Amino acid sequence: MRKVIQFVKKETVLVIAVVLAIASMILVPPSKQYFNYIDYSVIGILFCLMLAVAGFMELGVLDSISAKLITKARNVKILRIILVNCVFFSSMFFTNDVALIAFVPITIGIFHFVGREKLISTVVLETIAANIGSMLTPTGNPQNLYLYSFYHIHILDFWKMVLPVGIVGYLVIMCILLVSKSGSIEVSTKRQFDFNNKKALLAYFCGIFILCVLTVLRVIDYRICVAIVLVSIIIFDRKLLKKVDYGLLLTFVAFFVFVGNIEQLPIVKDALSHFLTGRVLGTSIISSQVISNVPAAMMISRFTDDAQNVLLGVNIGGIGTLIASLASLISFKLYAKSDGSAPIKYLGVFTVYNVAFLILLIFAAILL
């Protein structure tokens, strides 16, 4: 029972998705049509991206980049600017979850030596930066990858939709950091990263990542990408297969089944489509606060053709409550496990910052 409880806590969204999928099977009995519900390209590309990112993490690429940048810090203000920017820009390519997993522990370690006064606000800003930065690319987070594929959005149209709001969010983050106080510090890192003996592996994982990007841009068929990546990983570094987040992949499959079954019920489909008319942005934002933005994107997209407001809504909606984005939960858990943590204070600061950013980005989405 203890193991079951731990699993439910760890994979809450997966459990909810499976329960909903099973419940929907009562209304629509299992059939061959179930296989048509699943967007295999999204599952395949996510799988390949996870392997590429796991490879970069194993090589210490993000740690190397952060170590070099952090040594440039002359005071607390510059240190915070460097850390938050590392998270913001890395989240565009390595996803918001990975960016926080890489940089929040580094941030906690550094502020353990230079003083914890600005630690909470820095981690909170990193979390917001990860959620805003990841909205700017199709590969930045799972909901973007899904919506980009589902609506067949062109990359230029995608950027037209998200860039104005993303730029506003980034500029506000920078303004907050620039007006913060500067405290003199001396930051150094003793960790050394030598890639001379790992150039072949580094080139290999860069190749996988480029292959994934080309697949997202629809230059290469996803089946070719999956075949190349899977076979080469098995040959060169099969242990990375253990680092794939299969829970997330199964969550997608379960939600595909649930939403696919709901679509087969004309009364429910018509009612939801009618309700969403003129309310897509607001519904996407609010539902993300309650059920997280990935499942919100998957459910709402099936009942509206308003790609722009769904995309903006679930990305803006990732800011707000702690469960609005799984990335936010990750940074909170990493902070809560650190020595001298103050979880209640963190939640207070997190809520204040996130509510302010949520309101700001909603206005930006409406006005721009």
C-alpha positions, 0 to 999 in steps of 0.5 A, a space after each residue: 500500500 505504501 508503494 501504491 501511495 508513493 506511486 500515486 503521489 509521483 505520477 498523479 497526472 498519469 493516474 488521473 489520466 488512466 482513471 479517466 480513460 478507463 471510465 470513458 471505456 464504459 461509454 465507448 467499449 474498446 475497439 480497433 478505433 482506439 488505435 486511431 485515437 493516438 497521435 503516434 508522431 507526438 509520442 515518437 518525437 517526445 521519446 526521441 527528445 527525451 533520449 537526446 536530452 538524457 544524453 546531454 545531461 549524462 555528458 554534463 553539457 548544461 552543467 558545463 555551460 552554467 559553470 562557465 557563465 556563473 564564474 562571470 558573476 561579480 555580484 548577486 544581481 549578475 548571478 541571478 540574471 545569469 541563472 535565470 537566463 540559463 533557465 529561460 533559454 535552455 528551456 526552449 530546447 531542452 524543455 522546461 522540466 529539464 532546465 529546472 532539474 539542471 539549474 535549480 540544484 546549481 542555484 541552491 548550491 551556490 546560494 548556500 555559500 553566498 547567502 540564502 536571502 535571494 534563493 527563494 525569489 531566484 528559484 521562483 523566477 527561474 520557474 517562471 522563466 522556464 514556463 515562459 521560455 519553453 512556450 517559444 518553441 514547439 519542443 519547449 514543452 509537451 503541450 506545444 509539441 502536441 498542439 503543433 502537431 495536432 493543428 499542423 501549425 507552421 513554424 512561422 505561424 507558431 512564433 507569431 502566436 507566442 512571441 509577443 507574449 513571451 517577449 513581454 514575459 521575458 522583459 518583465 523578468 529582466 526588469 525585476 532582476 535589474 532593479 534588485 539589489 547588488 551584493 558583492 560576491 565571489 563565485 567560483 566553481 571547482 568542477 571541470 568539464 572535459 569533453 575531449 574524450 567525449 566528442 564523438 558522443 557529444 556529436 552523436 547526441 547533437 545529431 539526434 537532437 537535430 534529427 528531432 528538430 527536423 522531424 518537428 519541422 516535418 522535414 523528416 517522417 517521425 517513423 524514420 526518426 524513431 527507428 534511427 534513434 532507437 536502433 542507434 541508442 541500443 547500439 551505443 548507449 542503451 542504458 539511457 532507455 531507463 531515463 526516459 519518462 515513460 510515465 509522461 508517454 503513458 499519460 499522453 496515451 491515456 488522455 488520447 483514449 479518454 478524449 477520443 472516446 469523448 469525441 464519439 459522444 455527439 451530445 458531449 462533443 456538441 455541448 463542449 464545442 458550443 461552450 468553448 465558442 468565444 471562451 477558448 483562451 479563458 477556459 484554457 487558462 483556468 483549466 490549466 490551473 486545476 488539471 495542469 496545462 498538458 492535459 488541458 491542451 489535449 482535451 480542449 484542442 479536440 473541441 475547437 479549431 482556435 489553435 492560437 487561443 488554445 496554445 496561448 491559454 495553456 502556456 499562460 496557464 502554466 503560470 499560476 498555481 503550483 500544479 498548473 505546470 509540472 515544471 513548477 512542481 519539480 522546482 518546488 520539490 527540489 527546493 523543499 528537499 534542500 537544507 534550511 528550506 522554508 516551503 511555506 514561505 516559498 509557496 507564498 512568494 511563488 503565489 505572489 509572483 505567479 499571480 502577478 505574471 498570470 494577470 500581466 500575460 493575460 492582458 498581453 495576450 488580449 492586447 497584442 
